[in-house]
Amino acid sequence: MKKIISALLGAVSLLVAASCDKSEIHHKGEYEDVFIYLGLGYNNLSPSLMDDYIEMQEGIMPGKSRDEAFLVYMHNTKTYGDYHTDTPAYLIQVYRESGQTRLDTLKTYKAEASASHYISAQASSVKNVLLDVQELFPSRHYGMMFSSHGTGWLPEGYLTKPRVSDLSLTDENGVAFPATKSVGAQSIGQGNNMTTYEIDIMDLADAIPFKMYYIIFDACLMGCVEVAWQLKDKCDMLLFSPAEILTQGFKYSTLSWNLFSAERPDLKAVANDYFDTINSQSGYSQSATVTLLDCRELYAVADSFRAICSSHESYLSTSLRNTVQPYFYDSKRYFYDLRDYAKVMGASEDEMKNLNEALEECILLHRETDRFFNIKLERCCGLSCYIPVCGMDDLNDYYSDLEWNKAVGLVK
């Protein structure tokens, strides 16, 4: 029922956006802060992202005359589970006027004449949207929130069986885990004839055309050092999760307040609101990790980790690898705690001291529930890392091209 209501409310919201009152005087000149939410929901997350879109409208929004702007880019399926019908995406300004939240559709994105569908889950689409934002809202500071599926640093399509339904895995007793935002960003087709589009992290970095103050990922597994290093020149701050994220995602009702009520965006408040909401739940729904990282402090992390990699064997045996703190609960054995990995590698006391000091400067906040589903979270630094495996040549070859690997020499 919630999904049906979400779809109906979403349709109404878009109609309101197209016909809203535009009488308020617009801000002229350069903006101080512009926030852009990218909601890539042409997948099984469509109702959840529409819920988020409705929830964020509960917040206190800046008026159009202010030098701040809250923008939303939305792409959803027509109805839940319909991956065949093409739909456009919208760029919308959410603002406050006469005590009411208003919506203004700024641009509609449609498929080109030669294409059957508009694809939002590709780097060129992201770049085009951000360039439009830059043109419409020139600003001193930009922040972005990316909400969709996420697969961390893994190459596009590596997880070859994307879940396009609400299928959840189960524990050893057959109890289903809650649905998460894992695998794939846009699925097109019907039945067994499905094509899934994803955005490679290297392509995403190249697609961001200007420096941002922060990027928030409401998407699974993005809290890895590989993603952070790839994006370090694109933003100062990263807010993300090293583990997966439940489909309910971040807390959106307080998002605009946390971003615009103070002199600068309060990213710790965004992180804490998300974590406290999930941590107040029960059972497997009490599963969350969150990390706020200063990209400008990553160089010391790379220096200390490179020293460890050069002195110790980075390829661990299966038995040793299984002792490292994981951030995954299923078959995604590519995301282990970076600090715990260094310790299991055999880092000396001095090497661990250097790494810990670097992490303390770089990671401004990290919080974890006691467990993520059935996995204990006991030795977490807030950043995940790949542990290379002998024989996985395709993945290791791809990893060797990541900027993080070039910096630390993990895959030799």
N, C-alpha and C positions, 0 to 999 in steps of 0.2 A: 504493500500500500504506500509506503514511504516513497518508493521509486516512482509510482504513478503520480503522486502528488508533486514530487520534484519535477517531473517532466512537464506537468501542467503549469506549475508555477514558473518554471523556466521559460515556457512559451509566452506566458503573460508578461514576464519581466522583459523579454526581448521586444515585445510589442510596445511596452511602455518606453523602452529605450529609444525606439524609433519615432515616438510621437511626443516626447517630453517637451515641457516648456523651456525655451531657450532665452528667456527674457533677461536673465541676470547678466550684468556686465562681465565680460571675460577679462582675466588678467592679461596685461600687455607687457611684453618684454621677457627677460630671462626668468625662468622659475628657479626656486631654491632647491626644492626636493620633488622628484617625480617617481612614483612607484608604479610598476607594471606587473600585473599578475598574468602569467601565461598558463591557462588551463587547457591542456591537451586531453580532451575527454571523448574523442571518437574511439571508444573502446568500452570495456565493461565498467569503467569508472564513471561513465557519463552521469548517472543519477547522483553519485557522491559528489562530483564536482559541481553539479547544479545546486545541491544542498549547500556547498561551501559558498557559492556565488550569492545565494539568498541570505546566508548567515552573515556574510561580510557587510551586507547592506544594513545590518542592525547597528553597525558602528557609527561613530561621529566622523563624518566626512568633511574634508575641506571644501569651502565654497569656490565657485568659479572665479571669484575676484581675488582669491588668495594666490600666493606664489608657490603653491603646492598642488599636486594633482594625483589622484588615485585612479589608475587605469586598469581595465580588465580586457584580456584577450581570451575569448571562449570559442571552443569548437567541440560540439557534442553530436551524438547520434540523434536521429529524428525521434526514435523510440528506443527503449532499452533492448539491446541485443540485435538491433538492425544495423548491420555492417555493410549493407548493400546500397541503401539509399544515400546519395550524395547530399551533404549539407554544407552551407557556408560557415565561415568563422566571422566573429565580430570583434571589433575594437571599440570599447565602451568607456566613457568617463563616468565614474560614480561620484556624485558631489552632493552638497547640502544646500538647500534653498528654502527659505521661509520655514525652517524647522523640519523640513522633510528631505528624505533621501531621494535624489533624482538620478535618472540615467540618460545618457546622451550617446547614441550610436555614432561614432566618428568615421568608421570605415567598415565595409563588408568585403570579405575575402572569398572569392569563388574560384572554382576549377577553371583552368584555361580551356579553350575550345577543343584542344586536342586530347584532353585528359578526361577520364570518367569521374574522377573524384578530386576534391581539394584535399591535399595532404598537408596537415599541420605538423606532423612528426617528421620533419626534415629540416636540415640546417638552413636551407635557403628561405623557408617560410619564416623561421625565427628571425633571421637577419632582416627580412623585409619588414616585419612587424616593428622591430626595434628601430629601424631607419625611419619608419613612419612616426614613431613616438618621438624620436629626436627632432624631426622636422616640425611636428605639431607642438611639441613641448620642449623647446631648448632649455636646458637646466644645468645648474652647477653640480647637482648630485642626482644620480639615478640609483634606484634599487629595483631588483627583480625577484619575483617568486615563481618558481617553476613547479607546477603540480600536474603529475601524470604518473605513469609507470616509470620505474627506474631500474637499471641493472649495473649501477656503479661504473667501473672502468671497462667492463667487458665489451668486446667488439660487437657491433650491430649484428643481431641474429645468432649470436653464439649459443644462447639458450634456445634450442631449436623447437621446443614445443610450448609456445606461449599459451597461457590460460586466457581465453577470451570469454569465459563464463565465470560465475562466482564460485567455482570449485575451490575448496580449501583442503589442504592436507590434514591428516589426522595423527594423533599421538598413538602410542603403543596400545592404548585401550580402545582405540577407535573413536575417540572424542575429536571432533573437528576443530581445527584451528580457525580463528576468525580470518576473513578474507583480507589480503594485503595488496599493496600497490606494486606487485612484482611482475616483471616480464612484459615487454612490449609497450608501444605507445599508441599505435593506430593499427587497427585490423580492418581489412576490407574483404568482402566476399560473402559467400553463403555456404553453410554445411562444411564439407571437407575441403572446399575450394577457397581457402583463406590466405591472404597475403598480409604480413605484419611489417610495419615500418617502424624503425627505431632511429634515434640520433646518436651517432658515435660521439664520445666525449671529445675527441680531437676535432671533429667537425663542429661540435657545439662551441668550443672555444674559438674557433676561427670565425664562427657566425656572429659573435658578439662584437659589434662595430665600435664600441666606445667603452671606456673604463667606468665601472660602477662602484658605488660605495659598498654595496652588499648584494649577495645572491642567496636566496633561501630555496632549498629543495624540499618540497613536500612530496617526496618520491623515495622509493626504497633504495637502500644500500649505497647511497651517494656519499656517505661520510667516510670515504677512503682517501688515503694520502695521495693516491694516483690522480683522483679527481681534483683534489685541492691544489696539487702542483700544476696540473694542466690549466687551471683557471686562475692561478696566482697573479697573473698580469692583467686579468680582466676585472678583478674586484679586490677590495681591501678585506672584506669580511665574508665568511661563508658560514651559513647555518644549515646543518643537514643531519642525517641519521646514518650511523654506520650499519645498523640493522634495518630490517624492513619497517614499513609504516602501515598501520591499520588503515582501512579505506576511509574511516572517518577523518583522518588527516589532522592537520593543525587546528588550532582554535581560531576561527575567523571573526567571531563577533567582537573581539578586542583588538583585531589586527590594526585597523586604521588608528585607533587610539595610541597603541604602542609605537606606531611609526611616525605619527604627526603631532602628538600632544606636547612633547618636549622639544628642546632645541635641536636635538639629533635623534634619529630613530633608536628606540630602545630594543635592541635585538635580544638582550638577555630576557626581557619581559616576554617577547614572542616565544622564546625557547621554553621559559618556565611555565607559561600558560598552557602550551602544548603538553609538556611533561606532566604537570600537575593534574590536568584533565585525565590523561590516560592512567596515571598512577592512582587515581581515585576509583578506578573501575576494579572489577573483580575477575577472577579466573584468568583465562588466556587473554581476555581483553585488557588486562593490566600488563601490557608488553610495549616497552618503548625505550629508545635511546635517542639522545639529542646532543649535538656538539656545536659550539660556537668557536670559530677559529679565525685568527688574525693571519691572513696570507702573508703579510709583510714580515712575519717572524718564522716563516717556513724554512728559510735558508739554513738556520742553525740546526733545525731538525734533519735536513738533508745532509749536512756536514757530519753530524754525529752518527747518523745511520749508515752513511757511506763508509765511515771508519770501521764500523762493525762488520759490514758486508765484505770489506777487503781483508779482514782478519779472520773471518769464520766462514764455514760452509753454509751457504744460504739454502741449498737444496736439502731439506730434512727427510729422513726416513718416514714412512707412514706412521710408525709408532710414535716418533717424536712430534710429527705434525699434529697428531691427534691430542697431544697434551697442550697445545696452544689454545688460548681463549678464542672461541669462534663467535662470530656475529650472525651466523646462519643457523637455521633449524632443519633444513632439508638437504637437497643435493648440491646447493650452491657453495661448494667448498673452495671459494676464492676470496673470502673475506675473514681475515684473522686479525686479532689485536696487534698493532704494530709493536708496542713496547713488550708485550709478552713474547712475541716472536723473537725479538732481539735477545731477550733473556734465554729462551730455549736454544737459540743459535749458539749460546756460550759467551755472550758479551761479558767482559770483565767488569769489576766494580767501578773502575774509573769510566769505562765506556758507558755503562748504564747511568752513571752520575751525569755525564755530559748530555745523554739523550733525555733524561728526566728534566734537567734544567731547561733544555730547548723546548720540550713539550709544555712545560709549565708557562713559558713565555708565550707560546703559540696558541695554546688551547685556553680560551678565556672561560669556558664553561663546558662541562660534560656531565650528563646525568643518565643513569640507567635504572630501570626497574630491576628487582632481584632476579627475574627471569625474563627471557623473551620466549613465550610459549613454553616449551619444555627444556630450554637451554639456560643453564645458570650463567649469569653475568657477574663474574667475581673479580676478574683482573683486567679491567678496561681502562684504557687511557683516553678513549674518545675518538680514535682513528683506526680504521682497518687497513690491512695491507695484504697483498697477494703473497703466498708462499709458493715459489715455482716447483713444478713437479716434473721429474725426468720422464721423457716420452711424450709429453704434451707439446709437441713441437709447434703446432699451429698457434696455440695460445701463447706460448713463450716467444715465438717470433713476433706476434703482434705486440706483446708486452715490451719487447726490446725497443720498440719504436716510441713508446710513451716517454714523455719528457722526464717523468720521475725516474724511470729506469736509466735514462741517459745521465741523470744527476747522481745516482747512487750505485749503479752497476749491480743491481740485484740479480737480473738474468744475465748471465755472462755468455 
